[in-house]
């Protein structure tokens, strides 16, 4: 499955199918949260949170791909990611784009 953040694929004529999306909600581990809070004092990257958000994006992307495959799509164009706070200590990551089929394979 080809994934692009443009609204076209060079050399391909596309049939737009529909919007596909995938999401996940991730929470912080209280033990990791405490240790990461010490970074506020000295500064630096919050590596645990970086890892958590990367994993969340991977899960959301995978779910978006599954939705596109169910439609028989060849690719997803115009992919975007969004995040939002759901409650204290929890964040949603959503991946969305347009599932397409190649007209000229």
C-alpha positions as a Python dict, from the first residue, in 0.01 Angstrom:
ca = {
    (1, 'X'): (0, 0, 0),
    (2, 'X'): (149, 330, -110),
    (3, 'X'): (104, 616, 139),
    (4, 'X'): (161, 977, 33),
    (5, 'X'): (79, 1319, 175),
    (6, 'X'): (15, 1468, -170),
    (7, 'X'): (-319, 1458, -351),
    (8, 'X'): (-166, 1281, -653),
    (9, 'X'): (74, 1001, -743),
    (10, 'X'): (303, 1085, -1034),
    (11, 'X'): (218, 884, -1344),
    (12, 'X'): (-106, 743, -1202),
    (13, 'X'): (-465, 831, -1274),
    (14, 'X'): (-666, 784, -957),
    (15, 'X'): (-1021, 688, -872),
    (16, 'X'): (-1111, 835, -535),
    (17, 'X'): (-1286, 584, -311),
    (18, 'X'): (-1351, 745, 26),
    (19, 'X'): (-1202, 887, 343),
    (20, 'X'): (-1024, 627, 554),
    (21, 'X'): (-903, 677, 907),
    (22, 'X'): (-747, 500, 1199),
    (23, 'X'): (-699, 609, 1556),
    (24, 'X'): (-576, 503, 1895),
    (25, 'X'): (-577, 651, 2243),
    (26, 'X'): (-260, 613, 2447),
    (27, 'X'): (-211, 678, 2816),
    (28, 'X'): (97, 743, 3022),
    (29, 'X'): (238, 487, 3262),
    (30, 'X'): (235, 651, 3607),
    (31, 'X'): (588, 526, 3687),
    (32, 'X'): (725, 659, 3359),
    (33, 'X'): (526, 979, 3406),
    (34, 'X'): (702, 1048, 3736),
    (35, 'X'): (1050, 985, 3594),
    (36, 'X'): (976, 1190, 3282),
    (37, 'X'): (852, 1481, 3495),
    (38, 'X'): (1207, 1523, 3626),
    (39, 'X'): (1302, 1630, 3272),
    (40, 'X'): (1102, 1947, 3335),
    (41, 'X'): (1370, 2045, 3584),
    (42, 'X'): (1679, 1977, 3372),
    (43, 'X'): (1532, 1988, 3022),
    (44, 'X'): (1583, 1748, 2735),
    (45, 'X'): (1382, 1510, 2522),
    (46, 'X'): (1104, 1311, 2685),
    (47, 'X'): (1213, 986, 2520),
    (48, 'X'): (936, 774, 2673),
    (49, 'X'): (670, 1007, 2533),
    (50, 'X'): (842, 1024, 2196),
    (51, 'X'): (838, 644, 2182),
    (52, 'X'): (475, 630, 2296),
    (53, 'X'): (361, 878, 2030),
    (54, 'X'): (560, 702, 1755),
    (55, 'X'): (392, 375, 1851),
    (56, 'X'): (52, 547, 1855),
    (57, 'X'): (111, 686, 1503),
    (58, 'X'): (209, 337, 1383),
    (59, 'X'): (-110, 187, 1528),
    (60, 'X'): (-329, 461, 1379),
    (61, 'X'): (-158, 426, 1040),
    (62, 'X'): (-205, 49, 1046),
    (63, 'X'): (-575, 87, 1117),
    (64, 'X'): (-610, 340, 835),
    (65, 'X'): (-438, 96, 596),
    (66, 'X'): (-673, -185, 705),
    (67, 'X'): (-971, 37, 623),
    (68, 'X'): (-828, 115, 278),
    (69, 'X'): (-751, -251, 207),
    (70, 'X'): (-1112, -340, 293),
    (71, 'X'): (-1217, -106, 11),
    (72, 'X'): (-973, -264, -235),
    (73, 'X'): (-757, 49, -248),
    (74, 'X'): (-413, 60, -407),
    (75, 'X'): (-295, 365, -214),
    (76, 'X'): (-389, 637, 31),
    (77, 'X'): (-329, 998, -70),
    (78, 'X'): (-338, 1326, 120),
    (79, 'X'): (-251, 1160, 452),
    (80, 'X'): (-268, 1373, 762),
    (81, 'X'): (-218, 1313, 1133),
    (82, 'X'): (-396, 1482, 1422),
    (83, 'X'): (-359, 1455, 1797),
    (84, 'X'): (-579, 1569, 2081),
    (85, 'X'): (-591, 1542, 2456),
    (86, 'X'): (-877, 1320, 2568),
    (87, 'X'): (-830, 1352, 2943),
    (88, 'X'): (-537, 1419, 3171),
    (89, 'X'): (-267, 1170, 3082),
    (90, 'X'): (-431, 1041, 2760),
    (91, 'X'): (-393, 1148, 2398),
    (92, 'X'): (-563, 1040, 2077),
    (93, 'X'): (-368, 1005, 1754),
    (94, 'X'): (-566, 992, 1431),
    (95, 'X'): (-440, 917, 1080),
    (96, 'X'): (-665, 992, 784),
    (97, 'X'): (-649, 1020, 409),
    (98, 'X'): (-828, 934, 86),
    (99, 'X'): (-827, 573, -33),
    (100, 'X'): (-772, 547, -408),
    (101, 'X'): (-754, 287, -684),
    (102, 'X'): (-522, 316, -983),
    (103, 'X'): (-714, 358, -1308),
    (104, 'X'): (-403, 291, -1519),
    (105, 'X'): (-198, 23, -1345),
}
